[in-house]
């Protein structure tokens, strides 16, 4: 594994240091240590430095930084280790731009993990990237992306977990918990409503309090409860007029008061805009202000505000206390991050298994898949550099895999590039999986040549791609570079055509009815070639279910136009009140719109039956009971999805789910508790979740659009 030289503070902890007593709670240890800090030491902890190379020449990064997203120097006299902060949620971001020659294991894109509908998969992925971070000297990982998919063109959807607050909260919460299990502080981000990249540094997001509490903020609430991240990263945008990183409602009222969050809030890089206002609103740590902010607010300006009485010393102490508390809670003191061996084979297996659990089979006509390797004579593999590797998303989350960029030199070379292909070639893996077949490759640039190859092959497998990246949104949902024409020509030449999608979010598919099968692998990550080959040949049975609705085109969206995307005048604001809490499938249901593929959809190589649903109620706690059966001939996994429709509502809400593996003919009795907050509305007067009472319709099935007979349950009104 590529390693960095690690320079850390002395971690000697004499018995005379009472905060080193591990039997004490993190809060108690933090209070004991806080009492020993000087004011200058406190100010040292409430700001980080940027570790990248693109810094002012007269402002070098402090000695001891590994060279990464952020660095907070340690305090050796008290045994406080430095905070070494690395991007991001898909692996230890190791762009050669920052650390030349460094590499790490890339996880598949966030929607892959979300499409697994399996928190255990998410936890294993988080533990893997947290372990790699720790073994490279990092003790903070800027992971935990959970912004809901209100905008399918959002360039960062590939970092996130779809459109539903319960699914995203469960998946991201588990991933965060996995990172923290490696003694690494994980963030959760970007708090909040940073649901598009266009004008992200200036835009004002407009949405009502109840709507955001029942959508984006509910996702954060659930994930924070389950994953216990040490830090919350506030976002770039404004929310209802105030910057997110100096937004009293978001930070003080919701996060710290209502949710009793004990950790610290760090700003996104360039997200701090003031000293006194930000601190009093709840921001605890300024990130890399010497490079990204207009000035370093949490130094001289904050000291000045303190002297003027605009900020209280107790608030500064609280900021430091929260940082120390998170360090103790994650075990940063007792388990110092330093170079240690990494099991590359085991970590690649985690990445591969994540894709195997989250790839979604969208179409499979006449059993075209799985391919029978024993009978395959010839296969045409076409497009998307499938002879070299698989596509990754761009920006701060980019991971450099062992072997480097398989297709170097593509534009843009600068931010948010480089365009990266991880060196796990599907072509090579397919040849290994079907050694007797004649498998030939065509780049796809020459459509006629690709169609000719397809015409003389038993099966054609066309890889198509759409690059997405931080800082930029797509202008539309179409595939670029004439790939639609390529697919149509290949399908015309050979109806036994399989399309494999590598993309960050939904794309239009004008050729859908012409092809035999479609497999969605998103940005598929480490060892993806073998995973894709195993999925196509049936060694692995696809079990992913869509964590998002797949629109037919932009006309179905709440905002068909995305002003400013691709250039032009950036919008001053965006109105998320159009759909409010009805994000994704709830928007489609409430408006009677039928998307191309519904939320929760996915096919399998076997078949399942869902037995009749029974619902029991004890107060406001509901439990759903049903039997799942594998009625086919292959082992496979099915997701039981339980939706609830509140009295008077037009749309259903996902309220519970579980994924089970079943052998052919196996039956499993399931009892699944429903999340009570999905039965309630958020009351903005009392700041409580309130069950309105009345007739609730509960249904279970294969997807949000394919449900069994609903069960009606009467609930009494009341607060949770």
C-alpha positions as CSV (number, residue, x, y, z in Angstrom):
1,X,0.0,0.0,0.0
2,X,1.3,3.5,-0.7
3,X,2.3,5.0,2.5
4,X,3.0,8.5,3.8
5,X,5.6,9.4,6.3
6,X,3.7,10.2,9.5
7,X,4.8,12.8,12.0
8,X,2.7,12.9,15.1
9,X,2.7,14.6,18.5
10,X,4.1,12.6,21.4
11,X,1.3,10.5,22.9
12,X,2.9,9.7,26.2
13,X,0.3,9.9,28.9
14,X,1.7,9.8,32.4
15,X,-0.6,8.5,35.2
16,X,-0.7,12.1,36.5
17,X,-3.0,13.0,33.5
18,X,-6.5,12.1,34.8
19,X,-8.0,12.5,31.4
20,X,-6.1,9.4,30.3
21,X,-8.4,7.3,32.4
22,X,-10.3,5.2,29.8
23,X,-13.0,4.2,32.4
24,X,-14.3,7.8,32.4
25,X,-16.9,8.9,29.9
26,X,-15.7,11.0,26.9
27,X,-17.4,14.1,28.3
28,X,-15.7,13.8,31.6
29,X,-12.3,13.2,30.1
30,X,-12.8,16.2,27.8
31,X,-13.7,18.5,30.7
32,X,-10.6,17.4,32.6
33,X,-8.3,18.1,29.6
34,X,-10.0,21.4,28.8
35,X,-9.1,22.7,32.2
36,X,-5.4,22.3,31.4
37,X,-5.4,24.2,28.1
38,X,-4.1,27.8,27.7
39,X,-6.1,30.2,25.6
40,X,-3.6,29.9,22.7
41,X,-3.9,26.1,22.8
42,X,-7.7,26.4,22.7
43,X,-7.5,28.6,19.6
44,X,-5.1,26.1,18.1
45,X,-7.8,23.4,18.2
46,X,-10.7,25.4,16.7
47,X,-9.1,25.8,13.2
48,X,-7.5,23.5,10.7
49,X,-4.9,24.2,8.0
50,X,-5.1,23.0,4.4
51,X,-2.5,20.4,3.6
52,X,-2.6,20.5,-0.2
53,X,0.1,21.8,-2.5
54,X,-2.0,24.7,-3.9
55,X,-1.2,27.0,-0.9
56,X,0.2,30.6,-0.8
57,X,4.0,30.4,-1.0
58,X,4.4,32.6,2.0
59,X,2.0,30.5,4.1
60,X,3.3,26.9,4.2
61,X,1.4,24.2,5.9
62,X,2.6,23.6,9.5
63,X,5.2,20.9,10.0
64,X,3.6,17.6,10.8
65,X,0.8,17.6,8.2
66,X,0.5,14.5,6.1
67,X,-0.6,16.7,3.2
68,X,-4.4,16.3,2.9
69,X,-7.6,18.1,3.3
70,X,-7.0,19.4,6.8
71,X,-4.5,19.5,9.7
72,X,-4.9,20.6,13.3
73,X,-1.5,20.5,15.1
74,X,-1.3,18.5,18.3
75,X,-0.3,19.7,21.7
76,X,2.5,17.4,22.9
77,X,2.7,18.7,26.4
78,X,-0.7,17.3,27.1
79,X,-0.5,14.3,24.8
80,X,-3.1,15.7,22.4
81,X,-2.5,14.2,19.0
82,X,-2.7,16.2,15.8
83,X,-5.9,15.8,13.7
84,X,-5.0,14.6,10.3
85,X,-8.1,15.0,8.1
86,X,-8.6,13.1,4.8
87,X,-11.3,13.3,2.2
88,X,-13.8,11.4,1.7
89,X,-16.6,8.9,1.8
90,X,-15.5,6.5,-1.0
91,X,-12.1,5.8,0.3
92,X,-9.0,7.6,1.5
93,X,-8.9,10.3,-1.2
94,X,-5.4,10.2,-2.5
95,X,-5.4,12.3,-5.6
96,X,-1.8,12.7,-6.9
97,X,-2.6,16.4,-6.9
98,X,-2.2,16.2,-3.1
99,X,0.0,13.2,-2.3
100,X,2.0,12.0,-5.3
101,X,2.2,8.2,-5.6
102,X,-0.4,7.5,-2.9
103,X,-3.2,5.0,-3.5
104,X,-6.0,3.4,-1.6
105,X,-9.0,1.1,-2.1
106,X,-11.9,2.8,-3.8
107,X,-15.4,1.9,-2.7
108,X,-18.2,2.0,-5.2
109,X,-20.2,5.1,-5.5
110,X,-22.7,6.0,-2.7
111,X,-25.8,4.9,-4.6
112,X,-24.3,1.4,-4.9
113,X,-24.1,1.0,-1.1
114,X,-27.6,2.6,-0.7
115,X,-28.9,0.2,-3.4
116,X,-27.8,-2.8,-1.3
117,X,-30.5,-1.8,1.2
118,X,-28.2,-3.5,3.7
119,X,-26.7,-1.5,6.7
120,X,-24.2,-4.3,7.2
121,X,-22.8,-3.8,3.8
122,X,-22.5,0.0,4.6
123,X,-20.8,-0.7,7.9
124,X,-18.2,-3.0,6.4
125,X,-17.4,-0.4,3.7
126,X,-17.1,2.3,6.3
127,X,-14.9,0.1,8.5
128,X,-12.7,-0.7,5.5
129,X,-12.1,2.9,4.5
130,X,-11.7,4.0,8.1
131,X,-9.2,1.3,8.7
132,X,-7.2,2.4,5.6
133,X,-7.3,6.0,6.8
134,X,-6.0,4.9,10.2
135,X,-3.2,2.8,8.7
136,X,-2.1,5.8,6.7
137,X,-1.9,8.2,9.7
138,X,-5.4,9.8,9.4
139,X,-7.8,10.1,12.3
140,X,-10.5,12.2,10.7
141,X,-12.3,11.1,7.5
142,X,-14.6,13.6,5.7
143,X,-17.1,10.9,5.0
144,X,-20.9,10.5,5.6
145,X,-22.4,12.3,2.5
146,X,-26.2,12.2,2.9
147,X,-27.7,15.0,0.9
148,X,-31.0,13.8,-0.5
149,X,-31.5,13.5,-4.3
150,X,-33.8,16.4,-5.0
151,X,-31.9,17.2,-8.2
152,X,-31.0,14.2,-10.4
153,X,-28.5,16.4,-12.3
154,X,-26.5,17.1,-9.1
155,X,-22.9,16.4,-9.7
156,X,-22.3,14.9,-6.2
157,X,-25.2,12.4,-6.2
158,X,-22.6,9.7,-6.6
159,X,-21.3,10.5,-3.1
160,X,-24.7,10.2,-1.5
161,X,-27.4,7.7,-0.7
162,X,-30.5,8.4,-2.7
163,X,-33.7,10.2,-2.1
164,X,-35.4,8.7,0.9
165,X,-34.6,9.8,4.5
166,X,-35.1,6.4,6.2
167,X,-32.9,4.5,3.7
168,X,-30.3,7.2,3.5
169,X,-30.2,7.5,7.3
170,X,-29.9,3.8,7.9
171,X,-27.2,3.3,5.2
172,X,-25.1,6.4,5.9
173,X,-25.5,6.0,9.7
174,X,-24.1,2.5,9.3
175,X,-21.2,3.7,7.1
176,X,-20.3,6.4,9.6
177,X,-20.4,3.8,12.4
178,X,-18.0,1.7,10.4
179,X,-15.5,4.5,10.1
180,X,-15.7,5.4,13.8
181,X,-15.2,1.7,14.7
182,X,-11.7,2.1,13.2
183,X,-10.9,4.8,15.8
184,X,-11.3,7.5,13.1
185,X,-13.6,10.5,13.6
186,X,-16.2,10.6,10.8
187,X,-18.1,13.6,9.7
188,X,-21.6,13.6,8.3
189,X,-22.2,16.2,5.5
190,X,-23.2,18.5,4.0
191,X,-25.5,20.0,6.6
192,X,-27.9,20.9,5.1
193,X,-29.9,21.1,1.9
194,X,-26.8,21.3,-0.3
195,X,-28.7,19.3,-2.9
196,X,-27.2,20.9,-6.0
197,X,-23.7,22.0,-7.0
198,X,-24.7,24.9,-9.3
199,X,-24.1,28.1,-7.3
200,X,-23.4,26.1,-4.2
201,X,-21.2,28.9,-2.7
202,X,-23.9,31.6,-3.0
203,X,-27.3,30.1,-3.4
204,X,-30.1,30.6,-0.9
205,X,-32.2,27.4,-0.4
206,X,-35.8,28.2,0.4
207,X,-37.9,25.6,2.2
208,X,-40.4,25.5,5.1
209,X,-39.4,24.2,8.5
210,X,-41.8,21.3,8.6
211,X,-40.8,20.2,5.1
212,X,-37.1,20.1,5.8
213,X,-37.5,18.4,9.2
214,X,-39.5,15.6,7.4
215,X,-37.0,15.2,4.6
216,X,-33.3,16.2,4.5
217,X,-33.0,16.9,8.2
218,X,-34.8,13.6,9.1
219,X,-32.1,11.8,7.1
220,X,-29.4,13.6,9.1
221,X,-31.3,12.9,12.4
222,X,-31.5,9.2,11.7
223,X,-27.9,8.8,10.6
224,X,-26.5,10.8,13.5
225,X,-28.5,8.6,15.9
226,X,-27.3,5.4,14.3
227,X,-23.7,6.3,13.4
228,X,-22.7,8.8,16.1
229,X,-20.4,10.8,13.9
230,X,-17.8,12.9,15.8
231,X,-18.3,15.9,13.6
232,X,-21.0,17.5,11.4
233,X,-19.8,19.4,8.4
234,X,-21.9,22.4,7.6
235,X,-22.5,23.2,3.9
236,X,-21.7,26.1,1.5
237,X,-25.2,27.3,0.7
238,X,-27.5,29.6,2.6
239,X,-30.7,28.3,4.1
240,X,-33.6,30.6,4.3
241,X,-31.3,33.6,4.3
242,X,-28.4,32.6,6.5
243,X,-25.2,30.7,5.6
244,X,-25.4,27.1,6.7
245,X,-22.2,27.5,8.7
246,X,-23.6,30.5,10.7
247,X,-27.2,29.3,10.8
248,X,-28.6,29.4,14.3
249,X,-31.6,27.3,13.3
250,X,-29.6,24.5,11.8
251,X,-26.7,24.4,14.3
252,X,-28.0,25.5,17.7
253,X,-31.7,24.9,17.5
254,X,-31.9,21.6,15.6
255,X,-28.6,19.9,15.9
256,X,-27.5,20.8,19.4
257,X,-30.8,21.5,21.2
258,X,-33.4,19.2,19.6
259,X,-31.0,16.3,18.7
260,X,-28.6,16.8,21.7
261,X,-25.7,16.4,19.4
262,X,-22.5,16.2,21.6
263,X,-19.8,16.4,18.8
264,X,-18.4,19.4,16.9
265,X,-19.4,21.3,13.8
266,X,-16.7,21.9,11.3
267,X,-17.1,24.2,8.3
268,X,-16.8,23.0,4.7
269,X,-13.7,24.3,3.0
270,X,-14.6,27.9,2.3
271,X,-17.8,27.8,4.3
272,X,-16.9,30.2,7.1
273,X,-18.1,33.8,6.6
274,X,-17.7,35.4,10.1
275,X,-16.3,35.1,13.6
276,X,-18.9,36.1,16.2
277,X,-22.0,35.3,14.2
278,X,-20.7,31.8,13.2
279,X,-19.5,31.0,16.7
280,X,-22.6,32.1,18.4
281,X,-24.7,30.2,15.8
282,X,-22.9,27.0,16.6
283,X,-19.9,26.6,14.4
284,X,-17.0,25.0,16.4
285,X,-14.1,24.7,14.0
286,X,-13.1,26.6,10.9
287,X,-11.6,24.5,8.2
288,X,-8.6,25.6,6.2
289,X,-9.5,29.2,6.4
290,X,-6.1,30.4,5.5
291,X,-6.6,29.1,1.9
292,X,-10.4,28.9,1.4
293,X,-12.0,31.7,3.5
294,X,-11.7,35.5,2.9
295,X,-9.7,35.5,6.1
296,X,-9.0,33.3,9.1
297,X,-12.0,34.2,11.2
298,X,-11.2,31.9,14.1
299,X,-8.0,33.6,15.1
300,X,-7.6,37.4,15.4
301,X,-11.2,38.3,14.5
302,X,-12.6,35.8,17.1
303,X,-10.1,37.0,19.7
304,X,-11.3,40.6,19.0
305,X,-15.0,39.5,19.3
306,X,-14.1,37.8,22.6
307,X,-12.5,41.0,23.9
308,X,-15.5,43.1,22.9
309,X,-17.9,40.7,24.6
310,X,-19.6,39.7,21.4
311,X,-18.6,36.1,22.1
312,X,-18.4,34.5,25.6
313,X,-15.4,32.6,26.8
314,X,-17.8,29.8,27.8
315,X,-18.7,29.4,24.1
316,X,-15.1,29.1,23.1
317,X,-14.6,26.5,25.8
318,X,-17.7,24.6,24.5
319,X,-16.1,24.5,21.0
320,X,-12.9,23.0,22.4
321,X,-14.8,20.6,24.7
322,X,-16.8,19.2,21.7
323,X,-13.7,18.6,19.7
324,X,-11.9,16.8,22.6
325,X,-15.0,14.9,23.4
326,X,-15.2,13.5,19.8
327,X,-11.5,12.6,19.9
328,X,-12.0,10.6,23.2
329,X,-15.2,9.0,21.9
330,X,-13.5,7.6,18.8
331,X,-10.4,6.4,20.7
332,X,-8.1,8.8,18.9
333,X,-5.9,9.1,22.0
334,X,-5.6,5.4,22.8
335,X,-5.3,4.2,19.2
336,X,-3.0,6.6,17.5
337,X,-3.2,6.6,13.7
338,X,0.1,5.7,12.2
339,X,1.5,3.7,9.3
340,X,0.7,0.0,9.5
341,X,0.2,-2.8,7.0
342,X,-3.0,-2.9,5.0
343,X,-4.6,-6.1,3.7
344,X,-5.2,-5.0,0.2
345,X,-6.8,-8.3,-0.9
346,X,-9.4,-8.2,1.9
347,X,-10.2,-4.5,1.3
348,X,-10.7,-5.1,-2.4
349,X,-13.0,-7.9,-1.5
350,X,-15.1,-5.4,0.6
351,X,-15.3,-3.1,-2.4
352,X,-16.2,-5.9,-4.7
353,X,-18.9,-7.3,-2.4
354,X,-20.4,-3.9,-2.0
355,X,-20.9,-3.7,-5.8
356,X,-22.3,-7.3,-5.9
357,X,-24.8,-6.3,-3.2
358,X,-25.8,-3.0,-4.8
359,X,-25.7,-3.4,-8.6
360,X,-29.3,-3.1,-9.9
361,X,-30.7,-5.2,-12.7
362,X,-33.1,-2.8,-14.5
363,X,-34.1,-5.0,-17.4
364,X,-33.8,-8.6,-18.4
365,X,-35.9,-9.8,-21.4
366,X,-36.3,-13.5,-22.1
367,X,-33.7,-14.4,-19.5
368,X,-30.8,-12.9,-21.5
369,X,-28.9,-12.7,-18.3
370,X,-27.2,-14.5,-16.7
371,X,-24.9,-15.4,-19.6
372,X,-24.3,-19.1,-19.8
373,X,-20.5,-19.3,-20.0
374,X,-20.6,-22.9,-21.0
375,X,-22.6,-22.1,-24.2
376,X,-21.1,-18.7,-25.1
377,X,-19.3,-18.8,-28.4
378,X,-18.6,-15.2,-28.9
379,X,-19.1,-11.9,-27.1
380,X,-18.7,-8.3,-28.3
381,X,-17.6,-6.0,-25.5
382,X,-18.1,-2.4,-26.5
383,X,-17.4,1.1,-25.2
384,X,-16.5,3.1,-22.1
385,X,-12.8,2.0,-22.0
386,X,-14.0,-1.4,-20.7
387,X,-10.7,-2.9,-21.9
388,X,-8.8,-0.7,-19.4
389,X,-11.0,0.1,-16.4
390,X,-14.1,1.6,-14.8
391,X,-15.1,5.2,-14.4
392,X,-15.0,7.1,-11.1
393,X,-16.6,10.4,-10.0
394,X,-14.6,13.6,-9.8
395,X,-13.8,16.0,-7.0
396,X,-12.6,15.8,-3.4
397,X,-13.9,12.2,-3.0
398,X,-11.6,10.9,-5.8
399,X,-9.5,7.9,-4.8
400,X,-6.4,6.9,-6.6
401,X,-6.4,3.1,-6.9
402,X,-3.3,0.9,-7.1
403,X,-2.1,0.9,-10.6
404,X,-3.1,4.6,-11.1
405,X,-5.4,6.0,-13.8
406,X,-6.1,3.5,-16.5
407,X,-7.1,6.1,-19.0
408,X,-4.9,9.2,-18.3
409,X,-5.0,12.5,-20.1
410,X,-8.8,13.1,-20.4
411,X,-10.2,16.5,-19.9
412,X,-10.7,18.2,-17.5
413,X,-7.2,17.6,-16.1
414,X,-7.7,20.3,-13.5
415,X,-10.4,20.6,-10.8
416,X,-12.8,18.8,-10.5
417,X,-10.7,16.3,-12.5
418,X,-8.7,14.4,-13.4
419,X,-11.2,12.1,-15.0
420,X,-10.2,8.8,-13.5
421,X,-10.6,5.2,-14.6
422,X,-9.8,2.6,-11.9
423,X,-7.7,-0.2,-13.4
424,X,-10.1,-3.0,-13.0
425,X,-11.0,-3.9,-16.6
426,X,-14.3,-5.7,-17.3
427,X,-13.0,-7.1,-20.5
428,X,-10.2,-9.0,-18.8
429,X,-12.5,-10.3,-16.1
430,X,-15.1,-11.5,-18.7
431,X,-12.4,-13.4,-20.5
432,X,-11.4,-15.0,-17.3
433,X,-15.0,-15.9,-16.5
434,X,-15.6,-17.4,-19.9
435,X,-12.3,-18.7,-21.1
436,X,-13.7,-20.7,-24.0
437,X,-15.6,-17.8,-25.5
438,X,-14.2,-15.5,-28.2
439,X,-14.5,-12.1,-26.5
440,X,-13.6,-9.1,-28.7
441,X,-13.5,-5.4,-27.9
442,X,-14.6,-2.4,-29.8
443,X,-14.0,1.1,-28.5
444,X,-17.3,2.3,-29.8
445,X,-16.0,5.5,-31.4
446,X,-16.7,3.9,-34.7
447,X,-20.4,3.0,-34.5
448,X,-20.4,1.0,-37.7
449,X,-17.4,-1.1,-36.6
450,X,-19.0,-1.7,-33.2
451,X,-22.3,-2.8,-34.8
452,X,-20.5,-5.1,-37.2
453,X,-18.7,-6.8,-34.3
454,X,-22.1,-7.1,-32.4
455,X,-23.7,-8.6,-35.5
456,X,-21.3,-11.5,-35.6
457,X,-21.3,-12.2,-31.9
458,X,-23.7,-14.3,-29.8
459,X,-24.1,-11.4,-27.3
460,X,-23.1,-7.8,-27.2
461,X,-22.2,-6.1,-23.9
462,X,-22.2,-2.3,-24.3
463,X,-20.6,-0.2,-21.5
464,X,-21.9,3.4,-21.4
465,X,-20.7,6.2,-19.1
466,X,-21.5,9.6,-17.8
467,X,-18.9,11.4,-15.7
468,X,-20.1,13.5,-12.8
469,X,-18.1,15.6,-10.4
470,X,-18.2,18.0,-7.4
471,X,-18.7,21.7,-8.3
472,X,-20.6,21.0,-11.5
473,X,-24.1,19.8,-12.3
474,X,-25.2,18.1,-15.5
475,X,-27.1,20.2,-17.9
476,X,-29.5,17.3,-18.7
477,X,-30.0,13.6,-18.1
478,X,-28.7,12.4,-21.5
479,X,-25.7,10.2,-22.1
480,X,-22.9,12.2,-23.7
481,X,-20.7,11.6,-26.8
482,X,-23.3,9.9,-29.1
483,X,-23.5,6.9,-26.8
484,X,-27.3,6.6,-27.4
485,X,-26.7,6.2,-31.1
486,X,-24.0,3.6,-30.3
487,X,-26.4,1.5,-28.2
488,X,-29.2,1.8,-30.8
489,X,-26.9,0.7,-33.6
490,X,-25.6,-2.3,-31.6
491,X,-29.1,-3.3,-30.5
492,X,-30.3,-3.2,-34.1
493,X,-27.4,-5.4,-35.1
494,X,-27.9,-7.8,-32.3
495,X,-31.1,-7.8,-30.1
496,X,-29.2,-9.9,-27.5
497,X,-27.5,-6.7,-26.3
498,X,-26.7,-6.0,-22.6
499,X,-26.1,-2.4,-21.5
500,X,-23.9,-1.8,-18.4
501,X,-24.3,1.7,-17.0
502,X,-21.4,3.6,-15.3
503,X,-22.9,6.9,-14.0
504,X,-23.5,9.0,-11.0
505,X,-27.3,9.4,-11.4
506,X,-30.3,8.7,-13.6
507,X,-29.9,9.0,-17.4
508,X,-32.4,8.9,-20.2
509,X,-32.6,5.7,-22.1
510,X,-34.3,6.2,-25.5
511,X,-33.0,2.7,-26.6
512,X,-34.4,0.9,-23.6
513,X,-37.1,-1.1,-25.4
514,X,-34.5,-2.2,-28.0
515,X,-32.0,-3.9,-25.7
516,X,-32.3,-7.2,-23.9
517,X,-30.9,-6.3,-20.5
518,X,-29.6,-3.3,-18.5
519,X,-27.3,-3.6,-15.4
520,X,-26.7,-0.4,-13.4
521,X,-23.3,-0.5,-11.6
522,X,-22.9,3.3,-11.0
523,X,-19.2,4.1,-10.4
524,X,-18.3,0.5,-9.4
525,X,-15.0,0.9,-7.5
526,X,-12.4,-1.6,-6.5
527,X,-12.1,-5.0,-8.3
528,X,-15.2,-3.9,-10.3
529,X,-14.2,-5.9,-13.4
530,X,-14.5,-9.2,-11.6
531,X,-17.8,-8.1,-9.8
532,X,-19.3,-7.1,-13.2
533,X,-18.3,-10.4,-14.8
534,X,-19.7,-12.4,-11.9
535,X,-23.0,-10.5,-12.1
536,X,-23.3,-10.9,-15.9
537,X,-22.5,-14.6,-15.7
538,X,-24.7,-15.4,-12.7
539,X,-21.9,-16.3,-10.3
540,X,-23.5,-13.5,-8.3
541,X,-27.2,-12.9,-8.4
542,X,-28.0,-9.1,-8.6
543,X,-29.9,-7.9,-5.5
544,X,-29.7,-4.1,-5.6
545,X,-32.8,-2.1,-5.5
546,X,-33.0,1.5,-6.6
547,X,-32.4,4.1,-3.8
548,X,-33.9,6.7,-6.1
549,X,-36.7,7.3,-8.6
550,X,-35.5,7.2,-12.2
551,X,-37.3,9.9,-14.2
552,X,-38.2,9.5,-17.8
553,X,-36.9,13.0,-18.6
554,X,-36.5,16.4,-16.9
555,X,-40.1,17.3,-17.5
556,X,-41.1,15.1,-14.7
557,X,-38.9,16.9,-12.1
558,X,-40.1,19.6,-9.7
559,X,-37.8,22.0,-11.4
560,X,-37.3,20.9,-15.1
561,X,-34.8,23.7,-15.6
562,X,-31.6,24.0,-13.7
563,X,-30.5,27.7,-14.1
564,X,-26.8,28.2,-14.2
565,X,-25.8,24.7,-14.9
566,X,-23.1,24.6,-17.5
567,X,-22.6,28.3,-17.3
568,X,-24.7,31.4,-17.5
569,X,-26.0,33.5,-14.6
570,X,-26.0,31.6,-11.3
571,X,-29.3,31.6,-9.6
572,X,-29.7,33.6,-6.4
573,X,-32.1,31.0,-4.8
574,X,-33.7,27.7,-5.3
575,X,-37.2,26.8,-4.1
576,X,-37.4,23.4,-2.5
577,X,-40.9,24.3,-1.3
578,X,-42.2,23.1,-4.6
579,X,-42.0,19.5,-3.5
580,X,-41.3,20.2,0.2
581,X,-41.0,16.9,2.1
582,X,-42.3,14.9,-0.9
583,X,-38.8,14.2,-2.3
584,X,-38.4,11.6,-5.1
585,X,-41.0,8.9,-5.2
586,X,-43.3,10.9,-2.9
587,X,-43.3,13.7,-5.5
588,X,-44.2,11.3,-8.3
589,X,-46.9,9.7,-6.3
590,X,-48.4,12.9,-5.1
591,X,-48.6,14.2,-8.7
592,X,-49.6,11.0,-10.3
593,X,-46.4,10.8,-12.4
594,X,-45.0,7.5,-13.5
595,X,-41.2,7.5,-13.6
596,X,-39.2,5.2,-15.8
597,X,-38.2,3.1,-12.8
598,X,-39.7,3.5,-9.4
599,X,-37.8,3.8,-6.1
600,X,-37.1,0.4,-4.6
601,X,-37.1,-1.4,-8.0
602,X,-34.7,-4.1,-9.1
603,X,-34.8,-7.5,-10.8
604,X,-33.2,-10.8,-9.8
605,X,-32.2,-14.1,-11.5
606,X,-34.7,-15.8,-9.3
607,X,-38.3,-15.0,-8.2
608,X,-39.8,-14.2,-4.8
609,X,-43.3,-14.2,-3.3
610,X,-44.4,-11.9,-0.6
611,X,-47.0,-13.3,1.8
612,X,-49.9,-11.4,3.2
613,X,-49.0,-8.6,5.6
614,X,-50.0,-8.4,9.2
615,X,-49.6,-5.2,11.2
616,X,-49.6,-5.0,15.0
617,X,-49.8,-1.7,17.0
618,X,-48.7,-0.9,20.5
619,X,-49.2,2.8,21.0
620,X,-47.4,4.4,18.1
621,X,-45.0,1.5,17.5
622,X,-46.1,-0.6,14.6
623,X,-44.7,-3.9,13.5
624,X,-45.1,-5.5,10.1
625,X,-45.1,-9.3,9.8
626,X,-44.9,-11.3,6.5
627,X,-43.4,-14.3,4.9
628,X,-40.9,-14.0,2.1
629,X,-40.2,-17.0,-0.2
630,X,-37.7,-17.8,-2.9
631,X,-39.9,-19.4,-5.6
632,X,-37.2,-19.7,-8.2
633,X,-34.2,-22.0,-8.8
634,X,-31.3,-19.8,-7.7
635,X,-30.2,-18.4,-4.3
636,X,-30.9,-14.7,-4.1
637,X,-31.7,-11.8,-1.9
638,X,-34.9,-9.9,-1.6
639,X,-35.8,-6.6,0.1
640,X,-39.1,-6.4,2.1
641,X,-40.2,-2.7,1.8
642,X,-42.9,-1.4,4.1
643,X,-44.6,1.8,3.2
644,X,-47.2,3.8,5.1
645,X,-49.7,6.3,4.0
646,X,-50.8,8.9,6.5
647,X,-54.4,10.1,6.8
648,X,-55.2,12.4,4.0
649,X,-51.8,12.0,2.3
650,X,-51.4,11.4,-1.5
651,X,-48.0,9.6,-1.2
652,X,-46.7,6.7,0.8
653,X,-43.5,6.9,2.9
654,X,-40.9,4.1,3.3
655,X,-41.2,3.3,7.0
656,X,-39.3,0.0,7.3
657,X,-37.2,-2.4,5.2
658,X,-35.0,-5.5,5.6
659,X,-32.9,-7.5,3.2
660,X,-32.8,-11.3,3.4
661,X,-30.9,-14.0,1.5
662,X,-33.0,-17.0,0.6
663,X,-32.1,-20.4,-0.9
664,X,-34.4,-21.8,-3.6
665,X,-37.6,-22.9,-2.0
666,X,-36.7,-21.2,1.3
667,X,-39.4,-19.4,3.3
668,X,-38.6,-16.7,6.0
669,X,-41.0,-15.2,8.5
670,X,-40.1,-11.6,9.1
671,X,-41.1,-9.1,11.7
672,X,-40.1,-5.5,11.0
673,X,-40.6,-2.5,13.3
674,X,-41.7,0.7,11.6
675,X,-39.8,4.0,12.3
676,X,-42.3,6.0,14.4
677,X,-41.3,9.4,12.9
678,X,-42.5,8.2,9.5
679,X,-46.0,7.9,11.0
680,X,-45.8,11.5,12.2
681,X,-45.6,15.1,11.2
682,X,-43.1,17.5,12.7
683,X,-44.9,20.2,14.7
684,X,-43.0,23.5,14.3
685,X,-44.7,25.0,17.4
686,X,-43.9,22.4,19.9
687,X,-40.7,21.0,18.1
688,X,-42.1,17.5,18.5
689,X,-43.1,14.7,16.2
690,X,-46.9,14.4,16.4
691,X,-48.9,11.4,15.1
692,X,-52.1,13.0,13.6
693,X,-54.2,10.0,14.4
694,X,-56.8,8.3,12.2
695,X,-56.6,5.6,9.5
696,X,-53.1,4.6,8.3
697,X,-52.6,2.4,5.3
698,X,-49.6,0.1,5.5
699,X,-48.4,-1.9,2.5
700,X,-45.4,-4.1,1.6
701,X,-43.9,-5.2,-1.6
702,X,-41.1,-5.3,-4.2
703,X,-40.9,-1.5,-4.7
704,X,-42.7,1.7,-4.0
705,X,-44.9,1.0,-7.1
706,X,-45.5,-2.7,-6.6
707,X,-47.2,-3.3,-3.3
708,X,-49.5,-5.9,-1.9
709,X,-52.9,-5.4,-0.4
710,X,-52.7,-2.7,2.2
711,X,-53.6,-3.1,5.9
712,X,-55.5,-0.3,7.6
713,X,-54.5,0.6,11.1
714,X,-56.2,3.0,13.4
715,X,-53.8,5.2,15.5
716,X,-54.7,7.7,18.2
717,X,-53.2,11.2,17.9
718,X,-50.3,12.1,20.2
719,X,-46.7,13.2,20.4
720,X,-43.8,10.8,20.1
